[in-house]
Amino acid sequence: MQATLVEPIFTDVLDAARQIRPYLSPTPLRRYPALDRLVGAEVYVKHENHNPTGAFKVRGGINLVSRMSEEDRRRGVIAASTGNHGQSVAYAARLFGVSAIICAPETANPVKVESMQDLGAEVVLAGERFDDAKHNAERLAREHGYRYIHSGDEPLLISGVGTHTLEVLQEQPDVDTVIVPVGGGSGAAGAGIAAKAINPQIQVIGVQSDAAQAAWLSWKSGELRESPNRTRAEGLATATPFALPQRIMRRVLDDFVLVSDDDLDAATAVMIEKTRTLVEAAGAAALAAAISMRDRLRDRKVALVCSGGNISPAQLKALLTRTS
């Protein structure tokens, strides 16, 4: 199935922007002097944590579910998620009157679980990691005929989330570097499609935790490679790479860097303090990468995709304890 998936192109991102506009407003793009100082560059934060689900993925969810056939809508949808993809699917399903089941690991962020339930989705908690939830969702889809919405191998999701970078460049056309967190890679793939079509000279850089390197290893080697998933940042937590985002990222990413979970913690604390908004670890990954690449980014105009802000009170308390 994966081999037959067609890569979305820039016109698909433009079409997605038109499709989702009645349901989602553009998110803020803001500049903070403190981040300029820390990175040594002109830094803009794309606040995807201001979306109604607190994360970027809702763009793709609305783009996909809004286009589903009546037959697929009657079947209902199922997805596997640590939270943000699940919220996206649940939000879009509620918007268009579709039943939704989300499979999540037992350790899933309770804030995200409650949000998915509040959006009307049935949440099935099983397994320790995302990949356990993914296997559970695939099994249930086979048994009951649900429309399974993969978190990465879906062209409409990728073109939908690419609209965040389209918005960045519409507001600040002279941005020359875009840094995007990578879990499965849909956000980075979408960002690269949009950025490279608008200006091929824009540098698009992915960032992942060094405690969950599957996407990074696959991108570096040119073949799909699994890797242990031990990161605390659930938005970056995948042990299995996704074929379609990998194909696209190999073409559109100029670089892909790893940061430690401790670097993610430090960047999360800085983002919360300096932007006065809630940010989860995955949402701070772009800043962690920018700080680690400070010398290379000097005097550039950099957009950081703050992919999400769904941090639980317990995670926030633990973060402040670790970084105090």
BABABA-504304 format. One record per residue (C-alpha): x negated, y, z; residue number from 1; residue in one letter. Coordinates in pm, whole numbers, plus 50000, padded with zeros to 5 digits. Layout:
<sites>
x, y, z, num, residuo
X, Y, Z, NUM, A
...
</sites>
This chain:
<sites>
x, y, z, num, residuo
50000, 50000, 50000, 1, M
49728, 50246, 50097, 2, Q
49552, 50214, 49762, 3, A
49865, 50338, 49581, 4, T
49900, 50655, 49788, 5, L
49854, 50966, 49578, 6, V
49640, 51241, 49725, 7, E
49834, 51565, 49770, 8, P
49700, 51871, 49585, 9, I
49725, 52244, 49646, 10, F
50061, 52279, 49472, 11, T
50196, 52024, 49722, 12, D
50078, 52249, 50007, 13, V
50251, 52547, 49844, 14, L
50568, 52342, 49804, 15, D
50544, 52232, 50168, 16, A
50517, 52595, 50278, 17, A
50841, 52668, 50093, 18, R
51008, 52357, 50236, 19, Q
50925, 52420, 50601, 20, I
50967, 52800, 50609, 21, R
51342, 52790, 50698, 22, P
51255, 52584, 51007, 23, Y
50912, 52711, 51120, 24, L
50767, 53060, 51147, 25, S
50395, 53115, 51076, 26, P
50183, 53077, 51388, 27, T
49965, 53363, 51516, 28, P
49609, 53417, 51396, 29, L
49423, 53611, 51664, 30, R
49073, 53739, 51730, 31, R
48918, 53746, 52077, 32, Y
48599, 53945, 52152, 33, P
48488, 53688, 52410, 34, A
48492, 53412, 52147, 35, L
48304, 53636, 51903, 36, D
48035, 53672, 52169, 37, R
48018, 53302, 52252, 38, L
47993, 53193, 51888, 39, V
47799, 53491, 51752, 40, G
48047, 53527, 51467, 41, A
48380, 53686, 51378, 42, E
48617, 53426, 51522, 43, V
48987, 53386, 51454, 44, Y
49205, 53133, 51638, 45, V
49494, 52977, 51448, 46, K
49740, 52914, 51730, 47, H
49910, 52591, 51631, 48, E
49978, 52549, 52003, 49, N
50253, 52810, 51948, 50, H
50459, 52575, 51731, 51, N
50788, 52456, 51886, 52, P
50631, 52117, 51971, 53, T
50306, 52278, 52086, 54, G
50104, 52124, 51800, 55, A
50033, 52147, 51427, 56, F
50181, 51814, 51326, 57, K
50540, 51940, 51327, 58, V
50465, 52101, 50991, 59, R
50417, 51760, 50833, 60, G
50707, 51602, 51016, 61, G
50954, 51858, 50884, 62, I
50807, 51838, 50533, 63, N
50850, 51459, 50526, 64, L
51180, 51402, 50707, 65, V
51354, 51685, 50521, 66, S
51285, 51501, 50194, 67, R
51390, 51151, 50303, 68, M
51658, 50970, 50106, 69, S
51998, 50909, 50262, 70, E
51914, 50538, 50279, 71, E
51595, 50603, 50476, 72, D
51780, 50842, 50705, 73, R
52038, 50573, 50781, 74, R
51762, 50323, 50859, 75, R
51603, 50557, 51111, 76, G
51234, 50627, 51159, 77, V
50962, 50485, 51381, 78, I
50612, 50611, 51451, 79, A
50315, 50543, 51675, 80, A
50162, 50833, 51861, 81, S
49972, 50952, 52165, 82, T
50218, 51238, 52160, 83, G
50178, 51512, 51900, 84, N
50270, 51308, 51591, 85, H
50556, 51155, 51790, 86, G
50686, 51497, 51890, 87, Q
50664, 51604, 51527, 88, S
50868, 51306, 51408, 89, V
51117, 51342, 51695, 90, A
51162, 51715, 51630, 91, Y
51217, 51667, 51257, 92, A
51445, 51367, 51310, 93, A
51664, 51567, 51547, 94, R
51670, 51857, 51300, 95, L
51803, 51635, 51021, 96, F
52021, 51395, 51221, 97, G
51795, 51088, 51199, 98, V
51742, 50837, 51482, 99, S
51377, 50805, 51592, 100, A
51172, 50555, 51791, 101, I
50822, 50650, 51905, 102, I
50576, 50386, 52023, 103, C
50313, 50525, 52260, 104, A
50050, 50372, 52489, 105, P
50138, 50328, 52854, 106, E
49877, 50593, 52938, 107, T
50041, 50856, 52715, 108, A
50053, 51216, 52833, 109, N
50377, 51239, 53038, 110, P
50443, 51592, 52914, 111, V
50447, 51464, 52556, 112, K
50655, 51157, 52645, 113, V
50918, 51369, 52817, 114, E
50921, 51611, 52524, 115, S
50983, 51327, 52277, 116, M
51266, 51199, 52492, 117, Q
51416, 51547, 52528, 118, D
51411, 51571, 52148, 119, L
51630, 51261, 52133, 120, G
51372, 50994, 52046, 121, A
51357, 50654, 52211, 122, E
51004, 50617, 52350, 123, V
50858, 50267, 52381, 124, V
50549, 50255, 52604, 125, L
50323, 49953, 52549, 126, A
49949, 49890, 52538, 127, G
49650, 50085, 52662, 128, E
49549, 50281, 52351, 129, R
49694, 50440, 52038, 130, F
49604, 50139, 51827, 131, D
49815, 49912, 52051, 132, D
50111, 50144, 52001, 133, A
50048, 50145, 51626, 134, K
50062, 49764, 51607, 135, H
50383, 49767, 51811, 136, N
50547, 50024, 51579, 137, A
50446, 49828, 51269, 138, E
50597, 49510, 51417, 139, R
50925, 49680, 51506, 140, L
50947, 49840, 51161, 141, A
50909, 49499, 50995, 142, R
51164, 49337, 51224, 143, E
51433, 49608, 51204, 144, H
51375, 49782, 50872, 145, G
51294, 50126, 51016, 146, Y
51113, 50379, 50796, 147, R
50762, 50368, 50947, 148, Y
50592, 50709, 50944, 149, I
50216, 50659, 50958, 150, H
50029, 50935, 51138, 151, S
49775, 50978, 50858, 152, G
49854, 50780, 50544, 153, D
50149, 50997, 50439, 154, E
50094, 51250, 50157, 155, P
50386, 51467, 50274, 156, L
50240, 51491, 50624, 157, L
49904, 51600, 50489, 158, I
50046, 51862, 50253, 159, S
50270, 51985, 50535, 160, G
49992, 52036, 50789, 161, V
49773, 52198, 50524, 162, G
50003, 52498, 50546, 163, T
49822, 52612, 50861, 164, H
49511, 52689, 50659, 165, T
49718, 52844, 50382, 166, L
49856, 53085, 50643, 167, E
49505, 53159, 50773, 168, V
49384, 53262, 50426, 169, L
49696, 53459, 50345, 170, Q
49633, 53669, 50656, 171, E
49250, 53677, 50643, 172, Q
49138, 53598, 50286, 173, P
48771, 53664, 50369, 174, D
48742, 53380, 50623, 175, V
48445, 53174, 50504, 176, D
48450, 52884, 50751, 177, T
48737, 52672, 50881, 178, V
48678, 52427, 51169, 179, I
48941, 52160, 51225, 180, V
48978, 51887, 51492, 181, P
48990, 51529, 51362, 182, V
49174, 51236, 51515, 183, G
49314, 51050, 51217, 184, G
49222, 51334, 50984, 185, G
49550, 51462, 50841, 186, S
49486, 51815, 50966, 187, G
49132, 51833, 50829, 188, A
49240, 51680, 50497, 189, A
49521, 51933, 50460, 190, G
49295, 52220, 50561, 191, A
49037, 52119, 50303, 192, G
49291, 52088, 50022, 193, I
49419, 52441, 50088, 194, A
49082, 52607, 50155, 195, A
48895, 52459, 49859, 196, K
49175, 52542, 49615, 197, A
49183, 52905, 49729, 198, I
48805, 52948, 49746, 199, N
48568, 52655, 49685, 200, P
48293, 52844, 49874, 201, Q
48478, 52818, 50206, 202, I
48303, 52578, 50443, 203, Q
48544, 52324, 50594, 204, V
48408, 52143, 50899, 205, I
48567, 51859, 51093, 206, G
48501, 51783, 51460, 207, V
48564, 51468, 51663, 208, Q
48477, 51342, 52010, 209, S
48162, 51129, 52028, 210, D
48366, 50894, 52250, 211, A
48596, 50806, 51956, 212, A
48391, 50813, 51637, 213, Q
48594, 50608, 51388, 214, A
48673, 50893, 51150, 215, A
48322, 51040, 51171, 216, W
48153, 50703, 51109, 217, L
48385, 50632, 50816, 218, S
48320, 50974, 50661, 219, W
47941, 50940, 50704, 220, K
47925, 50586, 50565, 221, S
48182, 50621, 50287, 222, G
48372, 50313, 50406, 223, E
48639, 50257, 50669, 224, L
48476, 50168, 51000, 225, R
48637, 50110, 51337, 226, E
48478, 50233, 51658, 227, S
48558, 50209, 52031, 228, P
48798, 50476, 52152, 229, N
48699, 50602, 52497, 230, R
48774, 50973, 52475, 231, T
48980, 51160, 52731, 232, R
49117, 51380, 52451, 233, A
49423, 51186, 52337, 234, E
49472, 51412, 52036, 235, G
49139, 51283, 51902, 236, L
49184, 50926, 52022, 237, A
49176, 50677, 51737, 238, T
48967, 50363, 51700, 239, A
49082, 50288, 51344, 240, T
49028, 50528, 51051, 241, P
49307, 50618, 50808, 242, F
49250, 50553, 50439, 243, A
49420, 50851, 50276, 244, L
49275, 51126, 50500, 245, P
48932, 50966, 50462, 246, Q
48955, 50975, 50084, 247, R
49042, 51343, 50096, 248, I
48792, 51438, 50368, 249, M
48505, 51285, 50170, 250, R
48589, 51530, 49894, 251, R
48675, 51846, 50089, 252, V
48469, 51846, 50412, 253, L
48133, 52021, 50401, 254, D
48032, 51882, 50738, 255, D
48166, 51671, 51022, 256, F
48026, 51707, 51373, 257, V
48061, 51527, 51703, 258, L
48099, 51686, 52046, 259, V
48106, 51525, 52388, 260, S
48412, 51505, 52609, 261, D
48229, 51732, 52854, 262, D
48185, 51988, 52573, 263, D
48558, 51955, 52501, 264, L
48637, 52018, 52868, 265, D
48421, 52329, 52875, 266, A
48574, 52462, 52555, 267, A
48927, 52391, 52680, 268, T
48865, 52590, 52997, 269, A
48722, 52878, 52793, 270, V
49014, 52875, 52549, 271, M
49270, 52880, 52830, 272, I
49091, 53168, 53001, 273, E
49009, 53379, 52696, 274, K
49323, 53329, 52484, 275, T
49567, 53324, 52780, 276, R
49745, 53024, 52630, 277, T
49765, 52655, 52719, 278, L
49528, 52447, 52510, 279, V
49470, 52071, 52514, 280, E
49128, 51918, 52458, 281, A
49188, 51846, 52089, 282, A
49301, 52206, 52046, 283, G
48970, 52328, 52187, 284, A
48758, 52093, 51974, 285, A
48701, 52353, 51702, 286, A
48561, 52597, 51960, 287, L
48337, 52324, 52106, 288, A
48200, 52261, 51757, 289, A
48154, 52632, 51686, 290, A
47955, 52681, 52006, 291, I
47735, 52380, 51921, 292, S
47676, 52526, 51571, 293, M
47626, 52883, 51690, 294, R
47299, 52942, 51501, 295, D
47446, 52817, 51175, 296, R
47763, 53025, 51209, 297, L
47598, 53354, 51298, 298, R
47769, 53653, 51133, 299, D
48019, 53433, 50948, 300, R
48398, 53473, 50957, 301, K
48528, 53159, 51124, 302, V
48881, 53026, 51171, 303, A
48928, 52775, 51453, 304, L
49237, 52558, 51421, 305, V
49375, 52529, 51775, 306, C
49568, 52213, 51695, 307, S
49771, 52179, 52014, 308, G
49845, 52290, 52367, 309, G
50019, 51989, 52520, 310, N
49818, 51950, 52837, 311, I
49993, 51801, 53140, 312, S
49972, 51956, 53489, 313, P
49767, 51655, 53603, 314, A
49527, 51691, 53309, 315, Q
49497, 52064, 53372, 316, L
49420, 52008, 53740, 317, K
49157, 51744, 53653, 318, A
49006, 51973, 53391, 319, L
48972, 52263, 53632, 320, L
48814, 52030, 53890, 321, T
48560, 51900, 53636, 322, R
48469, 52245, 53504, 323, T
48469, 52441, 53832, 324, S
</sites>
